[in-house]
Structures are given as structure tokens and as C-alpha cells.
Amino acid sequence: MILECSECQTRYLVPDSAIGPEGRTVRCANCKHSWFQEGVSAAALAASAGAIAPPAVDAAPMPEPAEPPVASVAEEMAEPRGDDGADYDAFGYQPPFRPRRNPARRYTIAAVATSLVLVAGIAALSATGTQGLAAQLGLAAPSTTPLIVQADPVRREAQRNGSELFAVSGRVVNPSDRPQRVPDILAELRDSHRRVVFSWTIEPEQRLLRPGASLRFNSAQLDVPSNSRDLRFSFARPRVG
């Protein structure tokens, strides 16, 4: 059915079923004019509906979705890639796994090495004494003096306060035919294992000794180690430099 607005003459093509046999009020979409449109007969409406009805079509089955193409194993292995997208060589050299370093282990090794050095130093000091160790380390020059130390018997005297006085004495003899310089006298006390347990130096009253002359010395210490068994005298070596 063709409808025409009487005001603006705009024409509309509408199906007969939209108006119906009784008719209905319609409005122009262009000028908003309204009017009552007469209906059509039932026979004409049925004929119009049959004429415009679409022919029946057998429902065709929906096609199955196509599966995505699957690459062959050969294609996937032809150009393998690494995690970062770079080319990857399956036969190339790969560095071995490097474990993390343990700082605590390094500190432990350093502490053990330091302890071993300290133990070795203490053992050398006990075996050779302070002067002997200094000579081995190159801190003291070797003694070449011809002077001789002659020691007197040791005197041990108990004091009123309970301490013990350890007194030593002797003399230094110059057997050569030339004047000799007298260095400091080194006194060392050793235990039964010949380890130095106590030592001190004695400064002579004079530094130059004539040929064939001798020089007296004496010294005392309080509360020396009780495990000392042997007293030895020597000349302190002058330090180098």
C-alpha cells in the first residue's frame, strides 16, 4: 500500500498488514500531519500477505568451522627461536651454570687462613724467641760481636707481699784486642720444652769496653712465670735502619 500525505505530498510504501482491515491513524514523518487511513478488505490483506511472503527455503546445515592450519614438526624445528626472539643454535656452546657465590663461606675461609698465620707466628716466637724471630724476618741484624756473657747463679727472694723477686747478674767480657761496643743484654726464660715464656732486656752501664776488660750487670723481675726452667743470655741485635 502507498500512503500520501495530503499536506506535503510525501509518499510512503507500507505493507497492508500495518493498516489492517479497520484502518488506523497515521502521521507524516516529514510534516507531522496526521490523518485516518482507511483499511483494506480481509481478502485483499490475505492476498497481499501471500504475495509478499518469502518462499520457503530448506535449511542448509551450517558449515563446520575450519580448523587452523597446523605447522609440521619439520617447519617448527627449521628455525627455532630463543626466549628473547634471537636466533638459537641447538648445537652452539652454552656456558655451564654458575652457582651464586656465598659471602659467608669466603669470610670463613679468610678467618681460617688468618688463624693459621697467627698460630704459625706464635709457634715461631715460642721456638726462637723475639730476637730470633726478628732475625728471621729481617728486622734485626745478626750479632757479630766477640763479647762473652758470664752469668752468676740466679737468686729468688720471696717478698713480704707474697710476690717473688727473680734477680740475675753477671759480667760481659771483651776477649778481643780491640774496643767493642756493648749492646743491650737479652735475658730469656724458657720452660721444659725450650719455649720462651718470659724475656726482657738489660741496658749496660757503659757502651764501650776496652780489650780484655769486663763489665758487671744485674737486673731483677717480679713474679716471673713459675714454669720457667732455663735462663739464657744473649746480645740484643740492633735493628736494621
C-alpha positions in Angstrom: 0.0 0.0 0.0 1.2 3.5 -0.9 0.3 6.3 1.5 0.5 10.0 0.5 0.4 13.0 2.9 -2.2 15.5 1.8 -0.2 18.4 3.2 3.4 17.8 1.9 2.6 15.1 -0.7 5.3 12.8 0.8 4.6 9.2 -0.2 5.3 6.1 1.9 5.3 2.4 1.0 3.8 0.4 3.8 2.5 -3.2 4.0 -1.2 -3.7 4.1 -1.0 -5.6 7.3 0.3 -2.4 9.0 -3.0 -0.7 8.3 -5.3 -3.7 8.8 -8.9 -4.0 7.7 -10.3 -1.5 10.2 -7.8 1.3 9.3 -5.8 3.4 11.7 -4.5 6.9 12.3 -1.1 7.6 10.7 1.3 10.6 10.9 3.6 12.0 8.3 7.2 11.8 9.4 8.1 14.9 7.3 5.5 17.5 8.3 3.9 15.8 11.3 0.4 15.9 9.7 -2.0 13.1 10.9 -4.9 11.5 9.2 -7.0 8.4 9.4 -6.2 5.9 6.7 -8.9 3.6 5.6 -8.3 -0.1 5.9 -8.3 -2.8 3.2 -10.6 -5.9 3.0 -9.6 -9.2 4.6 -9.3 -10.9 1.2 -7.0 -8.2 -0.1 -5.0 -8.3 3.1 -4.6 -12.1 2.8 -3.6 -11.9 -0.9 -1.1 -9.2 -0.1 0.4 -11.2 2.7 0.7 -14.3 0.5 2.2 -12.2 -2.3 5.0 -10.8 -0.1 5.6 -13.9 1.9 9.1 -15.2 1.2 9.4 -18.6 -0.3 10.2 -21.5 2.0 13.8 -22.5 1.8 15.2 -25.7 3.1 17.5 -25.1 6.0 21.0 -25.9 5.0 23.4 -27.3 7.6 25.8 -24.8 9.0 29.3 -25.4 7.7 31.8 -26.6 10.3 34.4 -24.1 11.3 37.7 -24.7 9.5 40.5 -25.8 11.8 43.6 -23.6 11.9 46.5 -24.9 9.9 48.9 -27.0 11.9 52.6 -26.5 11.1 54.5 -29.6 10.6 57.2 -30.7 13.0 59.8 -30.1 10.4 58.7 -26.5 9.9 58.7 -25.9 13.7 62.2 -27.2 14.1 63.6 -25.5 11.0 64.0 -22.1 12.6 63.9 -22.4 16.5 64.0 -19.2 18.5 65.3 -18.4 21.9 63.2 -16.8 24.7 64.3 -13.3 23.6 63.4 -13.8 19.9 67.1 -14.2 18.8 68.3 -17.0 16.6 69.1 -20.1 18.6 71.7 -22.6 17.7 70.9 -26.1 19.2 74.5 -27.2 18.7 76.2 -24.0 19.9 78.2 -23.8 23.1 76.2 -23.0 26.2 78.1 -21.9 29.3 77.6 -24.1 32.4 75.5 -22.9 35.3 77.4 -20.7 37.6 76.3 -21.0 41.2 76.0 -17.9 43.4 78.9 -17.0 45.5 78.5 -17.5 49.2 79.9 -14.5 51.1 79.8 -16.3 54.4 81.9 -19.1 53.0 84.6 -16.6 51.8 84.6 -15.0 55.2 85.1 -18.3 56.9 88.0 -19.3 54.7 89.6 -15.9 55.4 89.2 -16.3 59.1 90.7 -19.8 59.0 93.7 -18.6 57.0 94.3 -15.7 59.4 94.1 -18.2 62.4 96.7 -20.4 60.8 99.1 -17.5 60.2 98.7 -16.4 63.9 99.3 -19.9 65.1 102.4 -20.2 63.0 103.7 -16.9 64.3 103.1 -17.8 67.9 104.9 -21.2 67.3 107.9 -19.4 65.7 108.0 -16.9 68.5 108.0 -19.6 71.1 110.7 -21.6 69.4 113.1 -18.9 68.6 112.3 -16.0 70.9 111.7 -12.4 70.0 115.2 -11.7 68.8 115.4 -14.9 66.8 112.1 -14.2 65.1 113.2 -10.7 64.3 116.4 -12.0 62.7 114.4 -14.5 60.6 112.1 -11.7 59.4 115.0 -9.5 58.5 114.1 -6.9 61.2 117.4 -7.3 63.1 121.0 -7.6 62.0 123.0 -10.7 63.0 125.2 -10.2 66.0 129.0 -10.4 65.2 130.3 -9.1 68.5 133.1 -11.2 70.1 131.8 -10.2 73.6 131.0 -13.0 76.1 128.3 -13.1 78.8 129.2 -14.9 82.0 126.2 -15.3 84.3 126.1 -15.7 88.0 123.7 -18.0 89.9 120.1 -16.9 89.9 118.6 -15.6 93.2 115.0 -16.0 94.1 113.7 -14.0 97.0 110.2 -14.1 98.5 108.8 -10.7 99.3 106.5 -9.7 102.2 103.6 -9.0 99.9 103.7 -12.6 98.6 105.5 -11.9 95.3 108.8 -13.3 94.3 111.9 -11.4 93.2 113.9 -13.0 90.4 117.4 -11.5 90.4 120.1 -12.1 87.8 123.7 -10.8 87.5 126.9 -11.5 85.6 129.5 -9.8 83.6 130.4 -9.0 80.0 133.9 -9.9 78.9 135.8 -8.5 75.9 138.4 -11.1 74.9 139.5 -9.3 71.7 142.3 -6.9 71.2 140.1 -4.1 70.1 137.5 -2.0 71.9 134.0 -3.3 71.4 130.6 -1.6 71.6 128.4 -3.3 74.3 124.8 -3.8 73.0 121.8 -4.4 75.3 121.7 -7.8 77.0 118.7 -10.0 76.3 117.5 -12.3 79.1 115.1 -15.2 78.2 113.4 -17.7 80.4 112.4 -21.0 78.8 110.2 -23.9 80.0 110.9 -27.6 79.9 110.0 -27.6 76.2 112.6 -24.9 75.4 109.8 -22.4 74.7 110.3 -18.8 75.7 107.9 -17.9 78.4 109.4 -14.6 79.5 112.1 -12.1 78.3 113.5 -8.7 79.0 116.5 -6.6 78.1 119.2 -5.2 80.4 120.9 -2.0 79.5 124.7 -2.0 80.3 126.2 0.8 82.4 128.6 1.7 79.6 128.6 1.1 75.9 132.3 0.8 75.1 134.5 -2.0 76.5 138.3 -1.9 76.2 140.3 -5.0 75.1 140.5 -7.7 77.8 138.1 -5.7 80.1 134.9 -6.8 81.7 131.6 -5.1 82.7 129.3 -6.1 85.5 125.5 -6.1 85.1 122.5 -7.0 87.2 118.7 -7.0 86.9 115.6 -8.2 88.7 112.0 -9.0 87.8 108.9 -9.7 89.9 106.7 -12.8 89.6 108.3 -14.5 86.5 106.3 -17.5 85.2 106.5 -20.4 87.5 107.1 -22.9 84.7 110.4 -21.3 83.7 113.3 -23.7 83.9 116.2 -22.3 82.0 117.8 -18.8 81.8 119.7 -17.7 78.7 121.7 -14.5 78.0 122.5 -13.1 74.6 123.0 -9.7 73.0 120.1 -7.9 71.5 120.6 -7.5 67.8 120.5 -3.9 66.6 117.5 -3.2 64.3 118.2 -2.6 60.7 117.6 1.0 59.6 
